[in-house]
Amino acid sequence: MKAATQGLDLEVMRGAKTLLSHEKVHLVLLEITFDDTYLDAPSAAETLSYMRSMDFRLLSFYKMHFRNGFASWIDALFVNPNAKMLIRPE
């Protein structure tokens, strides 16, 4: 699953709670904001906390973006370590 909803990524994740909690989604790539780029966007801590509550763990950050010399937003990849991923036998 990938979300790019201009500051509403956490709301999308909340809407997908059933999918996330039933391990139907293995990976999530979304934006985490550090400033006021988007009106009423959740804090980075709020987004990280919610994903953790859904048993997703931060795997990596990608593409840090800056505005006026300060961190503005970044893509974050989360994984559910409990999800049964399809693995092709060798």
N, CA, C and O atoms as a GROMACS GRO file, in nm:
protein
  360
    1MET      N    1   0.085  -0.116   0.000
    1MET     CA    2   0.000   0.000   0.000
    1MET      C    3   0.089   0.123   0.000
    1MET      O    4   0.190   0.125   0.071
    2LYS      N    5   0.055   0.223  -0.077
    2LYS     CA    6   0.126   0.351  -0.077
    2LYS      C    7   0.024   0.462  -0.063
    2LYS      O    8  -0.078   0.463  -0.132
    3ALA      N    9   0.050   0.553   0.025
    3ALA     CA   10  -0.037   0.669   0.043
    3ALA      C   11   0.042   0.795   0.015
    3ALA      O   12   0.153   0.811   0.066
    4ALA      N   13  -0.014   0.884  -0.064
    4ALA     CA   14   0.043   1.017  -0.087
    4ALA      C   15  -0.075   1.112  -0.092
    4ALA      O   16  -0.123   1.148  -0.200
    5THR      N   17  -0.121   1.151   0.024
    5THR     CA   18  -0.248   1.222   0.034
    5THR      C   19  -0.234   1.364   0.089
    5THR      O   20  -0.329   1.418   0.145
    6GLN      N   21  -0.118   1.422   0.072
    6GLN     CA   22  -0.094   1.562   0.106
    6GLN      C   23  -0.137   1.598   0.248
    6GLN      O   24  -0.219   1.687   0.269
    7GLY      N   25  -0.079   1.527   0.345
    7GLY     CA   26  -0.104   1.557   0.485
    7GLY      C   27  -0.214   1.475   0.548
    7GLY      O   28  -0.237   1.485   0.669
    8LEU      N   29  -0.283   1.394   0.470
    8LEU     CA   30  -0.391   1.313   0.524
    8LEU      C   31  -0.353   1.165   0.535
    8LEU      O   32  -0.440   1.079   0.550
    9ASP      N   33  -0.225   1.135   0.527
    9ASP     CA   34  -0.180   0.996   0.528
    9ASP      C   35  -0.226   0.922   0.654
    9ASP      O   36  -0.270   0.807   0.645
   10LEU      N   37  -0.217   0.986   0.770
   10LEU     CA   38  -0.258   0.920   0.893
   10LEU      C   39  -0.408   0.891   0.891
   10LEU      O   40  -0.451   0.786   0.939
   11GLU      N   41  -0.487   0.982   0.836
   11GLU     CA   42  -0.632   0.957   0.826
   11GLU      C   43  -0.661   0.837   0.737
   11GLU      O   44  -0.751   0.759   0.765
   12VAL      N   45  -0.585   0.822   0.630
   12VAL     CA   46  -0.600   0.706   0.543
   12VAL      C   47  -0.567   0.578   0.620
   12VAL      O   48  -0.638   0.479   0.609
   13MET      N   49  -0.460   0.582   0.698
   13MET     CA   50  -0.421   0.465   0.777
   13MET      C   51  -0.528   0.431   0.882
   13MET      O   52  -0.556   0.314   0.907
   14ARG      N   53  -0.586   0.534   0.941
   14ARG     CA   54  -0.694   0.509   1.038
   14ARG      C   55  -0.814   0.446   0.967
   14ARG      O   56  -0.880   0.359   1.023
   15GLY      N   57  -0.842   0.490   0.846
   15GLY     CA   58  -0.951   0.432   0.769
   15GLY      C   59  -0.924   0.289   0.726
   15GLY      O   60  -1.017   0.213   0.700
   16ALA      N   61  -0.797   0.253   0.720
   16ALA     CA   62  -0.758   0.117   0.680
   16ALA      C   63  -0.730   0.029   0.801
   16ALA      O   64  -0.664  -0.074   0.789
   17LYS      N   65  -0.779   0.068   0.917
   17LYS     CA   66  -0.748  -0.002   1.041
   17LYS      C   67  -0.779  -0.152   1.033
   17LYS      O   68  -0.700  -0.233   1.080
   18THR      N   69  -0.891  -0.188   0.975
   18THR     CA   70  -0.927  -0.329   0.965
   18THR      C   71  -0.826  -0.405   0.881
   18THR      O   72  -0.783  -0.514   0.918
   19LEU      N   73  -0.788  -0.349   0.768
   19LEU     CA   74  -0.688  -0.414   0.683
   19LEU      C   75  -0.555  -0.426   0.754
   19LEU      O   76  -0.489  -0.531   0.749
   20LEU      N   77  -0.515  -0.320   0.822
   20LEU     CA   78  -0.386  -0.321   0.892
   20LEU      C   79  -0.386  -0.421   1.007
   20LEU      O   80  -0.288  -0.493   1.026
   21SER      N   81  -0.494  -0.426   1.082
   21SER     CA   82  -0.498  -0.513   1.200
   21SER      C   83  -0.518  -0.660   1.166
   21SER      O   84  -0.487  -0.747   1.246
   22HIS      N   85  -0.571  -0.688   1.047
   22HIS     CA   86  -0.590  -0.827   1.006
   22HIS      C   87  -0.478  -0.876   0.914
   22HIS      O   88  -0.492  -0.978   0.846
   23GLU      N   89  -0.367  -0.803   0.914
   23GLU     CA   90  -0.246  -0.841   0.841
   23GLU      C   91  -0.270  -0.864   0.692
   23GLU      O   92  -0.211  -0.952   0.631
   24LYS      N   93  -0.360  -0.782   0.635
   24LYS     CA   94  -0.386  -0.787   0.491
   24LYS      C   95  -0.287  -0.700   0.415
   24LYS      O   96  -0.272  -0.712   0.294
   25VAL      N   97  -0.221  -0.612   0.488
   25VAL     CA   98  -0.122  -0.520   0.430
   25VAL      C   99   0.013  -0.552   0.494
   25VAL      O  100   0.023  -0.561   0.616
   26HIS      N  101   0.114  -0.569   0.412
   26HIS     CA  102   0.246  -0.604   0.463
   26HIS      C  103   0.339  -0.484   0.475
   26HIS      O  104   0.416  -0.472   0.570
   27LEU      N  105   0.330  -0.394   0.378
   27LEU     CA  106   0.416  -0.276   0.373
   27LEU      C  107   0.332  -0.151   0.353
   27LEU      O  108   0.231  -0.154   0.284
   28VAL      N  109   0.374  -0.042   0.414
   28VAL     CA  110   0.308   0.087   0.396
   28VAL      C  111   0.416   0.192   0.374
   28VAL      O  112   0.510   0.203   0.452
   29LEU      N  113   0.401   0.269   0.266
   29LEU     CA  114   0.491   0.381   0.237
   29LEU      C  115   0.407   0.508   0.246
   29LEU      O  116   0.312   0.524   0.170
   30LEU      N  117   0.442   0.597   0.337
   30LEU     CA  118   0.366   0.720   0.351
   30LEU      C  119   0.457   0.836   0.386
   30LEU      O  120   0.575   0.817   0.416
   31GLU      N  121   0.400   0.956   0.382
   31GLU     CA  122   0.475   1.076   0.413
   31GLU      C  123   0.457   1.112   0.560
   31GLU      O  124   0.348   1.102   0.615
   32ILE      N  125   0.568   1.152   0.620
   32ILE     CA  126   0.565   1.204   0.757
   32ILE      C  127   0.612   1.349   0.749
   32ILE      O  128   0.717   1.378   0.693
   33THR      N  129   0.533   1.440   0.807
   33THR     CA  130   0.566   1.583   0.800
   33THR      C  131   0.627   1.630   0.932
   33THR      O  132   0.594   1.581   1.039
   34PHE      N  133   0.717   1.728   0.919
   34PHE     CA  134   0.784   1.785   1.035
   34PHE      C  135   0.750   1.933   1.055
   34PHE      O  136   0.793   1.993   1.153
   35ASP      N  137   0.675   1.991   0.963
   35ASP     CA  138   0.643   2.132   0.973
   35ASP      C  139   0.496   2.154   0.937
   35ASP      O  140   0.417   2.061   0.939
   36ASP      N  141   0.462   2.277   0.905
   36ASP     CA  142   0.323   2.311   0.873
   36ASP      C  143   0.296   2.315   0.723
   36ASP      O  144   0.217   2.397   0.676
   37THR      N  145   0.363   2.227   0.648
   37THR     CA  146   0.341   2.220   0.503
   37THR      C  147   0.193   2.201   0.472
   37THR      O  148   0.140   2.264   0.381
   38TYR      N  149   0.128   2.114   0.548
   38TYR     CA  150  -0.015   2.086   0.528
   38TYR      C  151  -0.092   2.128   0.652
   38TYR      O  152  -0.053   2.093   0.764
   39LEU      N  153  -0.199   2.202   0.634
   39LEU     CA  154  -0.282   2.249   0.743
   39LEU      C  155  -0.336   2.130   0.824
   39LEU      O  156  -0.392   2.037   0.767
   40ASP      N  157  -0.319   2.134   0.953
   40ASP     CA  158  -0.370   2.032   1.045
   40ASP      C  159  -0.311   1.892   1.022
   40ASP      O  160  -0.372   1.793   1.062
   41ALA      N  161  -0.195   1.882   0.960
   41ALA     CA  162  -0.130   1.752   0.943
   41ALA      C  163  -0.085   1.701   1.079
   41ALA      O  164  -0.044   1.780   1.164
   42PRO      N  165  -0.092   1.571   1.101
   42PRO     CA  166  -0.047   1.515   1.229
   42PRO      C  167   0.104   1.531   1.245
   42PRO      O  168   0.177   1.545   1.147
   43SER      N  169   0.149   1.528   1.368
   43SER     CA  170   0.293   1.536   1.393
   43SER      C  171   0.359   1.404   1.353
   43SER      O  172   0.292   1.302   1.339
   44ALA      N  173   0.489   1.409   1.335
   44ALA     CA  174   0.565   1.287   1.305
   44ALA      C  175   0.547   1.186   1.417
   44ALA      O  176   0.530   1.067   1.392
   45ALA      N  177   0.550   1.233   1.540
   45ALA     CA  178   0.535   1.143   1.656
   45ALA      C  179   0.398   1.075   1.655
   45ALA      O  180   0.388   0.956   1.687
   46GLU      N  181   0.294   1.147   1.619
   46GLU     CA  182   0.159   1.090   1.614
   46GLU      C  183   0.150   0.981   1.507
   46GLU      O  184   0.092   0.876   1.531
   47THR      N  185   0.208   1.007   1.392
   47THR     CA  186   0.206   0.907   1.283
   47THR      C  187   0.286   0.784   1.323
   47THR      O  188   0.239   0.671   1.306
   48LEU      N  189   0.406   0.804   1.375
   48LEU     CA  190   0.489   0.691   1.418
   48LEU      C  191   0.419   0.609   1.527
   48LEU      O  192   0.423   0.487   1.525
   49SER      N  193   0.357   0.676   1.620
   49SER     CA  194   0.287   0.609   1.730
   49SER      C  195   0.169   0.526   1.678
   49SER      O  196   0.149   0.413   1.723
   50TYR      N  197   0.093   0.581   1.585
   50TYR     CA  198  -0.020   0.506   1.531
   50TYR      C  199   0.026   0.381   1.457
   50TYR      O  200  -0.030   0.273   1.476
   51MET      N  201   0.127   0.395   1.374
   51MET     CA  202   0.175   0.279   1.299
   51MET      C  203   0.227   0.172   1.395
   51MET      O  204   0.207   0.053   1.372
   52ARG      N  205   0.292   0.214   1.501
   52ARG     CA  206   0.340   0.119   1.602
   52ARG      C  207   0.222   0.048   1.669
   52ARG      O  208   0.228  -0.072   1.696
   53SER      N  209   0.115   0.122   1.696
   53SER     CA  210  -0.002   0.062   1.760
   53SER      C  211  -0.069  -0.042   1.670
   53SER      O  212  -0.139  -0.130   1.719
   54MET      N  213  -0.047  -0.032   1.540
   54MET     CA  214  -0.100  -0.128   1.443
   54MET      C  215   0.000  -0.242   1.417
   54MET      O  216  -0.018  -0.321   1.325
   55ASP      N  217   0.105  -0.248   1.499
   55ASP     CA  218   0.211  -0.350   1.490
   55ASP      C  219   0.301  -0.333   1.368
   55ASP      O  220   0.369  -0.428   1.328
   56PHE      N  221   0.303  -0.215   1.309
   56PHE     CA  222   0.396  -0.188   1.199
   56PHE      C  223   0.521  -0.126   1.257
   56PHE      O  224   0.516  -0.046   1.350
   57ARG      N  225   0.635  -0.164   1.201
   57ARG     CA  226   0.763  -0.112   1.245
   57ARG      C  227   0.826  -0.031   1.133
   57ARG      O  228   0.814  -0.065   1.015
   58LEU      N  229   0.894   0.074   1.171
   58LEU     CA  230   0.964   0.157   1.074
   58LEU      C  231   1.079   0.079   1.015
   58LEU      O  232   1.166   0.031   1.087
   59LEU      N  233   1.079   0.067   0.884
   59LEU     CA  234   1.186  -0.006   0.816
   59LEU      C  235   1.292   0.091   0.766
   59LEU      O  236   1.412   0.066   0.781
   60SER      N  237   1.249   0.204   0.705
   60SER     CA  238   1.347   0.297   0.650
   60SER      C  239   1.280   0.430   0.616
   60SER      O  240   1.158   0.438   0.600
   61PHE      N  241   1.362   0.534   0.606
   61PHE     CA  242   1.320   0.664   0.555
   61PHE      C  243   1.377   0.682   0.415
   61PHE      O  244   1.483   0.629   0.384
   62TYR      N  245   1.306   0.757   0.331
   62TYR     CA  246   1.351   0.787   0.195
   62TYR      C  247   1.318   0.931   0.160
   62TYR      O  248   1.217   0.986   0.205
   63LYS      N  249   1.402   0.992   0.080
   63LYS     CA  250   1.375   1.122   0.018
   63LYS      C  251   1.336   1.232   0.116
   63LYS      O  252   1.222   1.278   0.117
   64MET      N  253   1.428   1.273   0.198
   64MET     CA  254   1.405   1.386   0.288
   64MET      C  255   1.388   1.512   0.205
   64MET      O  256   1.466   1.538   0.114
   65HIS      N  257   1.286   1.591   0.237
   65HIS     CA  258   1.260   1.716   0.168
   65HIS      C  259   1.274   1.831   0.268
   65HIS      O  260   1.233   1.821   0.383
   66PHE      N  261   1.332   1.941   0.219
   66PHE     CA  262   1.357   2.056   0.303
   66PHE      C  263   1.279   2.177   0.252
   66PHE      O  264   1.250   2.189   0.133
   67ARG      N  265   1.246   2.265   0.344
   67ARG     CA  266   1.182   2.391   0.309
   67ARG      C  267   1.248   2.500   0.394
   67ARG      O  268   1.250   2.491   0.516
   68ASN      N  269   1.300   2.601   0.327
   68ASN     CA  270   1.370   2.710   0.396
   68ASN      C  271   1.483   2.660   0.485
   68ASN      O  272   1.510   2.716   0.591
   69GLY      N  273   1.549   2.552   0.441
   69GLY     CA  274   1.664   2.500   0.514
   69GLY      C  275   1.631   2.404   0.628
   69GLY      O  276   1.722   2.357   0.695
   70PHE      N  277   1.503   2.376   0.649
   70PHE     CA  278   1.463   2.287   0.758
   70PHE      C  279   1.392   2.164   0.704
   70PHE      O  280   1.330   2.169   0.597
   71ALA      N  281   1.401   2.053   0.778
   71ALA     CA  282   1.331   1.931   0.738
   71ALA      C  283   1.182   1.960   0.729
   71ALA      O  284   1.123   2.017   0.820
   72SER      N  285   1.122   1.920   0.617
   72SER     CA  286   0.980   1.946   0.593
   72SER      C  287   0.899   1.817   0.597
   72SER      O  288   0.802   1.806   0.671
   73TRP      N  289   0.941   1.720   0.515
   73TRP     CA  290   0.873   1.590   0.515
   73TRP      C  291   0.963   1.483   0.458
   73TRP      O  292   1.063   1.511   0.392
   74ILE      N  293   0.925   1.359   0.485
   74ILE     CA  294   1.005   1.245   0.440
   74ILE      C  295   0.910   1.127   0.415
   74ILE      O  296   0.806   1.115   0.479
   75ASP      N  297   0.948   1.041   0.322
   75ASP     CA  298   0.875   0.916   0.300
   75ASP      C  299   0.925   0.815   0.402
   75ASP      O  300   1.045   0.804   0.427
   76ALA      N  301   0.832   0.740   0.460
   76ALA     CA  302   0.867   0.639   0.559
   76ALA      C  303   0.807   0.506   0.516
   76ALA      O  304   0.690   0.499   0.479
   77LEU      N  305   0.887   0.401   0.522
   77LEU     CA  306   0.842   0.267   0.488
   77LEU      C  307   0.826   0.186   0.616
   77LEU      O  308   0.919   0.173   0.695
   78PHE      N  309   0.705   0.133   0.634
   78PHE     CA  310   0.673   0.051   0.751
   78PHE      C  311   0.645  -0.091   0.707
   78PHE      O  312   0.595  -0.114   0.596
   79VAL      N  313   0.677  -0.186   0.793
   79VAL     CA  314   0.653  -0.328   0.766
   79VAL      C  315   0.581  -0.388   0.886
   79VAL      O  316   0.607  -0.352   1.000
   80ASN      N  317   0.492  -0.481   0.857
   80ASN     CA  318   0.429  -0.558   0.964
   80ASN      C  319   0.506  -0.688   0.976
   80ASN      O  320   0.492  -0.775   0.891
   81PRO      N  321   0.587  -0.704   1.080
   81PRO     CA  322   0.670  -0.823   1.094
   81PRO      C  323   0.588  -0.950   1.120
   81PRO      O  324   0.641  -1.060   1.108
   82ASN      N  325   0.461  -0.935   1.156
   82ASN     CA  326   0.376  -1.050   1.184
   82ASN      C  327   0.302  -1.100   1.060
   82ASN      O  328   0.249  -1.211   1.060
   83ALA      N  329   0.298  -1.020   0.955
   83ALA     CA  330   0.223  -1.056   0.834
   83ALA      C  331   0.288  -1.175   0.765
   83ALA      O  332   0.410  -1.188   0.761
   84LYS      N  333   0.205  -1.258   0.712
   84LYS     CA  334   0.252  -1.376   0.639
   84LYS      C  335   0.276  -1.337   0.494
   84LYS      O  336   0.183  -1.336   0.413
   85MET      N  337   0.399  -1.304   0.462
   85MET     CA  338   0.431  -1.265   0.325
   85MET      C  339   0.452  -1.390   0.240
   85MET      O  340   0.500  -1.493   0.287
   86LEU      N  341   0.415  -1.377   0.115
   86LEU     CA  342   0.437  -1.488   0.024
   86LEU      C  343   0.584  -1.495  -0.013
   86LEU      O  344   0.639  -1.401  -0.070
   87ILE      N  345   0.645  -1.604   0.019
   87ILE     CA  346   0.786  -1.624  -0.012
   87ILE      C  347   0.797  -1.741  -0.106
   87ILE      O  348   0.749  -1.851  -0.078
   88ARG      N  349   0.860  -1.716  -0.218
   88ARG     CA  350   0.878  -1.822  -0.318
   88ARG      C  351   0.988  -1.917  -0.272
   88ARG      O  352   1.098  -1.874  -0.240
   89PRO      N  353   0.957  -2.048  -0.267
   89PRO     CA  354   1.061  -2.143  -0.227
   89PRO      C  355   1.174  -2.147  -0.331
   89PRO      O  356   1.152  -2.130  -0.451
   90GLU      N  357   1.293  -2.169  -0.283
   90GLU     CA  358   1.409  -2.175  -0.375
   90GLU      C  359   1.422  -2.311  -0.439
   90GLU      O  360   1.512  -2.333  -0.519
   0.00000   0.00000   0.00000
